[in-house]
């Protein structure tokens, strides 16, 4: 299997590239990374401390975006959030559009100030990643011209609830909830 | 106001609901607590307070309230942001981020929730106009559009009222209650719609006076 060619720092470059595109191969990468670490635990010990940290973060994230340590996971998640934020801009005006864009904007702001390998923030990173996944799935479902208007009528209470939980998690690690962010910090630069 | 006070209940359209609700706490750019208020909120609140003081109720259709929550909140917020109306109150020097927009939209939704809990607010969850009556209203609007004497009263880029607006017009007729609306497409044809028995009374929000 090609996946056996893990060498130190540069792990699964083809998979990492596929994840950069944000497609379904990301979940395959997650599976592969988990399986490799389970079957070959010695790999973890053969990596440098930085690479091992990045790999651990990746496993925590479940869906591995990128496990090359020189490409920070938080930065990649932020890229995805920004891309999704941009995609929803063309949707017709609705509360749901404001909701998903607001959530993504908050998340990208949190990710912007996040350091990779910070164990205390791993859970927050995971929640952000899952919420971003869910919102991206909505985009894929409703981006077609026929169904864009029905997006406004969707019940997105689940996303609102998860956003509240995410903010609770953020507060635990000292990141301000949306309500607590000074207005001056919420102006586009 | 006098014509509205002749009735035990006044029906609000989606615009009147959002005008009433467009008032929420926020912090300006300097961190001072302020209350963001929409341009028509003061008038909508004054009308409502008079009605409530005189023991009148406010009613709307569930569909209208849902329209406010799903679409009108966003459109009103975006329009007031584009006009710079909210920026001036918050003393913003730039465009608000999507996160700030969400914070304000969530506060607006809370205000709508507060309204729905008021003892004087009622919401008809079951009313559905008859299909033949909907067809008759639509046929009238086709006539308004084709008749040279009435077509000038149709506002630019407008034509047929929305499904919710047609339901509100017919709800006024079926319940014999007045409809308060800021929709020109509706109040410009108040006399014709009443004459045809579609509504009890259509009152234009801008025409409400307190004398």
Contacts between the chains, C-beta under 8 A, distances in Angstrom:
chain1	res1	chain2	res2	distance
A	85	B	98	6.6
A	93	B	71	7.1
A	93	B	74	4.5
A	93	B	75	5.3
A	93	B	78	5.4
A	94	B	70	5.8
A	94	B	71	5.3
A	94	B	74	5.1
A	95	B	69	6.2
A	95	B	70	5.6
A	95	B	71	7.2
A	95	B	73	5.2
A	95	B	74	5.1
A	95	B	105	5.9
A	95	B	109	7.1
A	96	B	70	7.2
A	97	B	74	6.5
A	98	B	73	8.0
A	98	B	74	5.3
A	98	B	77	7.3
A	98	B	98	7.2
A	98	B	101	5.4
A	98	B	102	5.4
A	98	B	105	4.7
A	99	B	102	6.2
A	99	B	105	7.3
A	101	B	98	3.9
A	101	B	101	7.5
A	101	B	102	7.2
A	102	B	98	4.9
A	102	B	99	5.1
A	102	B	101	6.1
A	102	B	102	2.3
A	102	B	103	7.3
A	102	B	105	7.4
A	103	B	102	7.0
A	104	B	98	7.2
A	105	B	97	5.4
A	105	B	98	4.0
A	105	B	99	4.1
A	105	B	102	7.5
A	106	B	99	4.7
A	106	B	102	7.5
A	109	B	99	6.7
A	152	B	70	5.2
A	152	B	71	5.7
A	153	B	70	6.0
A	178	B	99	6.0
A	178	B	102	7.0
A	178	B	103	5.4
A	179	B	103	6.7
A	181	B	99	7.3
A	182	B	27	7.0
A	182	B	31	6.1
A	183	B	26	6.9
A	183	B	27	5.0
A	183	B	28	6.3
A	183	B	29	5.4
A	183	B	31	7.4
A	183	B	90	5.9
A	183	B	92	7.4
A	183	B	100	6.8
A	184	B	29	4.8
A	184	B	30	7.7
A	184	B	31	7.5
A	186	B	96	6.1
A	186	B	97	4.8
A	186	B	99	5.6
A	186	B	100	3.7
A	186	B	103	7.5
A	187	B	29	7.5
A	187	B	92	5.8
A	187	B	93	6.6
A	187	B	94	4.2
A	187	B	95	6.9
A	187	B	96	6.3
A	187	B	97	6.6
A	187	B	100	7.5
A	188	B	94	5.5
A	188	B	95	4.4
A	188	B	96	7.2
A	188	B	97	5.4
A	189	B	94	7.1
